[in-house]
Amino acid sequence: MTVTIQEHLANLFQKELKSHVRDIDCGDVYLKDIFKILGHEGHFQSQDISIDTVVQREIEVVKQASTFCMTTGFIIWCHLAALTYIRNSVNEKLKSKVLQGMENGEIIAGTGLSNPMKYYAGLEKLHLKAKPVDGGYIVSGTLPSVSNLGDGHWFGAIAEVNENKRVMVFVPCDDPKLSLKIKVDYMGINGSGTFACRFQDVFIPDDQVVAEDADSFVKNIRPYFVVYQIPLGFGVTDSAIQSIKKNKDPQQCNQFLPIQQEELEQELILLESNLEELFNKPFNGLNWNELLTIRRDIATLTTKATHAAMLHNGGSAYLQTSPDGRRLREAYFLINLTPTLKHLGKMIHHL
């Protein structure tokens, strides 16, 4: 019998992830080993594969991970976002240094673009400054929150050189002039390797520059930054629906609740179809405008589905270790993940 990629990934995460979910949720475990497992199986490989095939395959990885644990889906998204930066860079020295290791899962990376994405939407100033020097840049400033970091990890960042120029760089966490302070005081997603990052005159050599023109580069990569977030919601929503299905409801009261599984299933199928349709067209990059709408709608649906699962499961959902409670907290993270729901609303309004 042929095993589909969805079944293979479900089996992989059942074996390698499920038993760790509670400890991940408590912030006691950051499951970095998942990258080597996925990398060695080829789930991040892009060589000799069309970009649309690569993206669709990696979307499925995020979705299947998120059905078990959105924190794990989220750190995989962080790595895929970083992979997008390197795959699209014209800096061949940088590519030769990190790309193969990232696709093998031997080098792990985060994004660092929460603040820049808000900057380009007119919501924040850039937190990092870059001073040109011989052979590279000196970067200073603080990023309040960057995820999927740790010893030996890397992350992307954007710094302002002057009012007309911004540069994108790739930063090793082990740089002695980079200070990392762990953050584990969130309502959820604490096992995500999230740190505040303080740059104290960090030297970035030329072979760690992702793009000299960050403004143009971000326009090219931002659709991929967003598309990999959408399956976070697909996975959590599907799990919430399955939780509702499993509820026995001996008193037969759930039929009177305002949100039923059939409604959620139909909305999820529609959004999955809308995303699939973007890849069914002649592929010339992802449509930014359509992606924003799908990203907004899945964030809204995920909160709706997880809230409904809490109601359908009643008292058991309110236990501190309840999967339904965890998924509700994960949903609230999704609507506050850059681009946040209000950030999305502003961008869609100005399309």
N, C-alpha and C positions, 0 to 999 in steps of 0.2 A: 504493500500500500504506500502510495506517495504521500509524504508529509508536506503540507504547505508551509510557507515561511511563517505565517501567523501561528500555526500549530507548533512549529519548531521553537519560535520565540516564547510562546506560552509555556512550553515544557521547560525551556531554559530558565525562565524567570521563576517558575514553580520550584525548580530545584535549587537555584542559586540565590534567589531573592526572598521568597515568601517567609522563610523562617527568621529573617532579619528585620522584617518590617516594623515590628513593635519597637525594637531597639533603635532603629533609624529614626522613627517618629519621636522618640524621647530625646534624641540628640546625642545618644551614646555611641552610635556607629555611623561612620561615613564610609559607604561601601565602594571604595575606590577599585577594589578587585574586579568589579563588573566590567571595567574598561578593557582589561586584559582578556577577559573571557570573550567579550563581544569582538574585540579587535582580532584576536587569534582565529576566530571563526569567520572573519572577513566581512563583518557587518558595517565597517567603516571604509571599506576599500572603494576607490574611485577610478583607479587606473584602467583605461580602455573601456569605460562604461559611460554611457550618455548621462549628462547631468540630471535629466528628468528621472531616469531610472534610479540613480543614486539617491536623489531626494525622496522619491516615493518609498524606497526601501528603508531609508533612515527614519521617515515618518512612522513607518510600521514599528520600528524598534522602540521609539518613544511611546507610541500608543500601548504596545503590549507591556512595557515596563510600568506605565502609569495605571494599568488595570490592577496591578498589585500594590504600587507605591508611587505617588506622584513625586516624592522627593527624589527617587531614583530616576524617574522620567525627566525631572528637572535638571539633574546634574548631567544626564546624557544630552539634554538640549544644550546646556552650557558648552559641552565638548563639541557638539555639532556646529554651534555658532562659531566657535573658535576655528574649527576646521574650515568653515566657509571663508573666514578671513584669509587663511593661508592658501587655500585652493585658488582664490581669486587675486592674490597678490602677484605682482610682476617681479618681485624680489626673489630671484632664483637662489641666491645664497640662503635666504631665510627658509625657502621651501626645502632645500637640500638638508638643512639643519634639523627641521622638526616634522615635516609632513609625513614621512614614512612612519616615524615613531608614533605620531598621533593616530594614524590610520590602523596601526597595529595594536593600539591601546597601551603602548609602553610609555608614551608621553601623554599626560593628562592636562587639559587646558580649560580655562574659564573665559568669560566674555568681557567684562569690564565696560560694557557699553550702555549701562542704564542711564548714567548721567548724560553722555553724548546724545542718545536717542531723544532725551527730553530737551537737550539744547537745540537740536535740529527741529523740534516741534515748537520752539519758542517758549519753553516752560522753565528752563534753568540756564544759568551760566556754566561754562565748562569749568570743572574743578582743577584741571591740570594745566600747567604751563610748560612749554618746551623752549629751551634756549639753544640755538644752533652753535655747535662747536666743531672743531676739527674731528672728522670721522663719525659724527652723529649728533645727538642732542642730549642736553641735561634736562631732566623732567622733575618738576616739583609740584606738590599739592597733595590732596587727599581724596580718595574715592571711598564713600561711606559704606559701600556694600558690594563685594564681588564674590561670587559663588564658585564652587568646584575648585578650590585652591588647596595647596598643601606643599609639603617638601617635594622639590623637583618638578612642580607644576609650572605652567605658563598662563598668561592671560593677555587679551588684547586691551588696548586703551587708546584714547584720543586726547591729545594735548594741543593747546593753542600756542602757536608761534607768534602770531601778531593778528591784528583784526582781519586780515585778508587770507591768512593761512592757518590750517590745522593739519596735524600730522598724526597718523595712526601707527602705533608701535606694538611690539610683542615683548612682554616682560616676564623674566623668570622670577618665580617667587623667592628663590634663594639669593637674590641680589642683597648684599650686606647693607645697602642704603635704603632698602624697602622694609618698612615695619608693618607687620600683620597683627591685627587684634581680632581674635575669634568672636563671632556673634552667635549666641545661642539663646536669645531671649525672645524669639518669635513665637507666635501662637502655633506654628507648624513649620515644617521644612527646616528643622534645626540640624538634621544630619546631612547637611548639604555642603559642608566645607566653606562656609561663608565668613568672610573677614572684611574688616575695614583696612584699607591699604594707604599707608602714608609714604609718599615719595620724598626723600630728603636728598635732593640733587642726584637722582639716579641717572647714570650714564647709559644711554641707549645707542649702541653702535649702529652703523648703517645697515649691517646685515640682520638687524632686528626691526627695521622699519617696514611695516606692512604696506603703507601707502604714503607718499609725500603729499598727495592731495586727498586728504581725508574726506572733504566735502563731496567730491565726485564718487569716491570709493563707497561711502555709506549709501548713496543712492542706488548703487549696483547690488550691494549685499543685504540691504535691509529687508527685501522680501523673504530671503532665506532665514534671516533672524526671526521673522514672525511666523513663517510657515511651520517651523519646527516646534513652535509653541502650541499650535492648534491640536495636535494629537495628545497633549497633556490632558486637555478637556475631554477628548474622545474617550480616552482610557478610563478616567475617573467617572464620567457619566455612564459609561457602559457598566462599570462595577456597581454603581448606585442602582441602576435598573435591575441588575441581577440580584442585588440585595432585596429589592422590593418583591421580585418574583419568588424568592425563597421564603418570604414571610408567610407563616401558616395562617395567621389571623383567625384564631378559633372563634372569636366573638363576632366575626364577619362585620366589623366596623369600618375597615379600610375602604370599602366601596364608597363611603360617604366623604372621603377626603377629596379636596379640590383637584389634586394632581394625581393622575393614574399612569401606570407604566406604559400603556399604549400610546398616550400622548407624548411621553418622553422618547419612546422608541421612534416614533414618526419624525420628531424634530431632529434626533440624532442622525437618522438615515438621510434626511434632507441635507444636513450640513456635511456629512461625509460625501454625499453625491456632489454637492457644490464644489468641494475641494478636488475630488477626482476629476470633475469636468475641466478644471484648470489645466490638468495634465493631458486631457484628451484632445485639446486644441493643438494646432501646430505649435510646437514648443519653441518660444523665443524669449524665455524668461518668464517669471511669474508676474501676474497682474496685481500690482500693489493695491489698487483701489478695491478689487474684489477680495483680496486677502484680508484687508482691514475689517471688512464687514463680517467675514467668516470668523475671524479672531474675536471680534466683539460678541457675535452671536453664540459661539461655543462657551465663552466665559459666562455669559448670562445663563445658558442652558445648564452648565455644570453646577452653578449655585442653585438653580431650580431643582435639578435632579437630586442633589445631595440633601437639600432641605426636605424634599418629598420622602427620601429614604429614611430620614430621621423620624418623620411623622408616621410612616408605615410601620416602622419597627418599634415604635413606642419606647417604653422604659429601658429596654436593653440597649438602645442606641445612645443612652445618656451615661453609660458606664465610661470611665476614663479611658479604658482600653478598647472601646468600641470601634470597629472599622468604619461604621457609619459616621461617628463623630470625627474620626481622622479625615475621612473624605470631605466632610463639611469644612473643616479647617483648610484642607488643601484647596478647596474651591475658592475660599476667600483669599488664599495666596494668589490664585490664578487671576482674579480680577484686579489684584494690586501688583502683578508682575508687569514690568515695563515692556510694551506700552500698556498702562493701566486702563481700566474701563473708561475713566473720564478722559484720559489721554487719547484713547481710541475715538471717543465721541467727538472730541475737538478736531481730530484729523479728518474724520469722515465728514464732519460738517463743512470743512473747508476744501473738500475735493472739488 
